[in-house]
Amino acid sequence: MKKHRSYAAELWLVRHGRTSWNRERRYQGHSNVALLDDEASGLEGLKKELEGVSFSTVYCSDLQRCRQTLERVRPDLAGKAVYDSRLREMNFGQWEGQTYEMLKDNLVYRAWIDDPVSVNPPGGETWDHFHRRVRSIYEEWVNLAQRNPCPDHNMEQRILAVTHGGVISLAASLQRPGTGFWDTAVEAGGVLRLGIGERAAGGLAAQEYYD
């Protein structure tokens, strides 16, 4: 049984496919790492899930692994996408290219794991900056949903965003106050669907997608 949908649009948050650094469990951040070839990228399931689905607006991180993901799963949308640096993963600075095993004895790293809001990766991005840029694009999606309702009320407006795991986790926490950053995990090549933009009143609001 379907629940009443009070939101104005579906937001499909897609995490890029696997790279060699994903396989080696290295921090990627802003590093421009390419996808693995063919089936190793893990995009077959995503390609099937997105096949034939219409999207009113398409966003994509400007990093190579996200661009390649969109080109492989929905090449017809690649030329219509907005490529936006706000959708990049958090910048991990000096830790990019390194693994947990390489960093686990680093006191700053261990402090960051315990409190990423207060501790910054050396040469990397502060939590405040990461939060502000992701919130900025999230609010843009909500405003887009509220201002441009689908003319066919039997169909929901859909926004597709191809991005990174950290961005998806933070966006999910923005729409559920009290939910922690680490509470949402999407595998490489996975998708999280959310409902955003209340039909009745303004303001930031969203509900989980029920089907």
Residue, then its C-alpha position, 0 to 999 in steps of 0.5 A: m500500500k502506498k502512502h500519501r506523497s506530500y512532497a513535490a519531487e523525487l530526488w535520486l542520489v546516485r553514488h558513482g561506480r567503483t574505482s581502483w581506489n575504492r577497491e583499495r579502500r583509499y580516500q579519494g576526495h577531490s582526487n580525479v580518479a577514473l572508474l574501473d573498466d566495464e563490469a568491475s565498475g559495478l554499474e550494471g544494476l544501476k543502469k537497469e534501475l535508471e533505464g527508461v526513467s525520466f528526469s526533469t533535471v540532472y546534476c553531476s559532480d564535475l569529477q571524472r568518476c561521476r561524469q563517467t558514471l552518468e555517461r555509462v548508465r544514461p548517456d542520453l542525459a550526459g549532455k543535459a546535466v549541470y556539472d557542479s563542484r558543490l557535489r564533490e566529495m569532501n576534500f581530504g587534503q594530505w590523506e587522499g590516496q591513503t588508506y585507514e591502515m596507513l593512517k590509523d596511528n596518526l593522532v590527527y586522523r584518529a581525532w578526526i574519525d572521532d570528531p570530523v566536525s571539529v578536526n580538519p584533514p591537514g590541507g583539506e576541507t573544514w566540516d563547515h565548508f563541506h556542510r555549507r556547499v552541500r546544504s546550498i545545493y540541497e536547498e537549490w533542489v528543494n526550491l526547484a521542486q517547489r517552484n516548478p511542479c510537474p504539470d501532470h499531477n499523477m507524475e512526480q518531478r524527478i531530480l537526478a544527482v550523480t555524486h559521492g558517498g559523503v555528499i549523499s550521507l550529508a544530504a540525507s542527514l539534512q532532511r532528517p534532523g537528528t540523523g547522523f552523518w554516518d547513519t546513511a551508507v550507499e554502495a558504489g553504483g547505488v542510489l538513494r531516493l528521497g522526496i523533497g519539497e512539501r506541496a503545501a508550505g515552504g521551507l526545507a522539508a523532505q520525506e523518505y520515498y515510499d513505494 
